[in-house]
Amino acid sequence: MDLGKLMTPNIFIFVLITMFMFFLPSFSILNQTSVNPRVCNFYVGNWVYDESYPLFDSSKCSIRKEFDCLKFGRPDHQYLKYRWQPHGCNLPRFDGKDFLTRMKGKKIMFVGDSVSDNHWQSLVCLLNQAVGGSRIRTATSNSTTSVIYQDYGVTISIFLTHYLVDIENEKIGRVLKLDSIKDGEIWKQQDVLIFNTWLWWYRSGPKQPWDYIESGGKVVKDMDRMVAFHRGLDTWKKWVESPALNPAKTKVFFQGVSPFHYHGEEWNEPAATDCSKQTAPFISGTIIYPGGEPLASKVLKAVVKSESTKPIHLLDITYLSQLRKDGHPSKYNEFRGMDCTHWCVAGVPETWNLLLYAELLRLQ
């Protein structure tokens, strides 16, 4: 039967317009990237001033008190106005409804320390603004907090863990076990995993949440922290490559090392001892940051980029975040302590989520 003969010209035009409008969202999102985004390096570029930023109003989102810089009095707002511009292509502008539609029925989990919480809170604020008025529920269980977008069947969770590997209480005290991961049963149920760890590996004294380290069957009081970090990452990678994780179901990302800004010589201001009074990004004429790449980042890349039986995708946020000496809370948090480790929300973490969004689009 020739359907064309059964349609009047008006009905035929209506059908064509309807089909066009149905596919338009996907076309428009993908066309915001370069002609061939699959070969573009999203992580090499520069920060440009953009009046359309920030991407959400932080006063309308519930934000952890360490990250809510405007609420706690930050007087300058210029740090909110910068957009990451890769060389040779564009990142898609974040579209929360499109994100949730593409992720319909799926579970996304951030796994890591408070920097992962930074990342997660930014994504939740982006999504909440996009679908305000829809059914949104929050649930907390042990180490996990989840936001459920009920109209889409999407769950966005944060699983807090300092090291990814285990800490266990034994007779001798708290033991950091570099060869053990027991939380994987929870992780493997997810459709997208975004891992992160580094912040706690160098901590010592009262802030150190363990008494001994166990590695290779040997228990020691302490060891070179970079060696311990490397061994912990090796254990994590073995978990990713184990039969426990199904790559057909679960996409695995690792967030690059988030930089600190306590030493001004790293951005050519040797007199600066922290990030206070920083109101603009470091402008570099090259792709090399004066302070160089952190050793922890090199170790992470060596593990993530080494030969693997399963795909692991690096969200390489280190360099672009190094340029943002202005993006930290500094003293504008509830505790009034100097914080040049975490990031203001709204702020730099939205770019991390743009990169996650772009990578997910690239994988589809």
Helices and strands as residue ranges (DSSP letters): H 3-6, H 9-31, G 37-39, E 45-49, G 58-60, G 78-81, E 82-86, H 96-102, E 107-112, H 114-130, E 136-141, E 144-149, E 154-160, E 166-170, E 173-177, H 184-187, E 192-195, G 205-207, E 212-215, E 218-220, H 225-241, E 251-255, G 264-267, H 295-304, E 313-315, H 318-322, H 349-363
